[in-house]
Amino acid sequence: MTKNRRHRRTWTQRELEVMRREYPRRTAADVARLVGHSVASVYNYARLLGLRKSPEFLASPASGRLRPGDTRGLSGRFRRGHQPWNKGTHWTAGGRSAETRFKKGSLNGRAAKLYKPLGAYRINADGYLEQKITHEGRGGQRWKAVHRLVWEAVHGPVPPGHVVVFKPGRRTTKLEAITLDAVELVSREELMRRNSYHNRYPKEIGLVIQLRGALMRQINKRVRQQHEEPDGRPA
């Protein structure tokens, strides 16, 4: 047995003209009665036609908007100083509900599955071994790279503008191999120089990287020009 489907009637040109004329100054329900369509259909076609309510209609009581001094709904509003009937009372479900309540500090759902105790280890997205050092903070604030912990255990906090890194060829995720002699403190400027392609790759590969960058800049420039009008403004 098939379900009955509501027949959708196509809008006529006359009905659209009534919409354009009446929608700005009358309610959607009034317009729906005039054109013989649902209120939802009136709203949809008003959006498609770009119709808006007139300032006169919005300022009138028919718009349903509250205006200064309006007393509509006043009888249902809470008065200043109102005291709810259950203020100061506590309600606890009876029966065996106590057995199934979440205990203070307990984890549930996804948080319980992802929970790691203090001292736990993980490998982060950059491929470094980290250890959980606190439950406070958010996400990565609870974890610290093991090679940094090893350095700080001897030298104290890392000075501003510096980072702890593995010495060349000593990077690893094996806990027993992350020792003080495998790491060093360098400035961020020195780290940037080390990571520069001039130092990481042979001269020929460096030139290819430069040419690729220049080519991508020209491609991006052409793409931007295609999306701009002759006067330079975005299309």
Secondary structure as UniProt FT lines:
FT   HELIX           13..22
FT   HELIX           23..25
FT   HELIX           28..35
FT   HELIX           39..49
FT   HELIX           55..59
FT   HELIX           61..63
FT   TURN            68..69
FT   TURN            72..73
FT   HELIX           74..76
FT   TURN            80..81
FT   TURN            85..88
FT   TURN            95..96
FT   HELIX           97..100
FT   TURN            104..105
FT   HELIX           109..114
FT   TURN            118..119
FT   STRAND          121..123
FT   TURN            125..126
FT   STRAND          129..132
FT   HELIX           139..142
FT   STRAND          143..145
FT   HELIX           146..155
FT   TURN            160..161
FT   STRAND          162..166
FT   TURN            168..169
FT   HELIX           175..177
FT   HELIX           180..182
FT   STRAND          183..187
FT   HELIX           188..195
FT   HELIX           197..200
FT   HELIX           203..226
FT   TURN            230..231
//
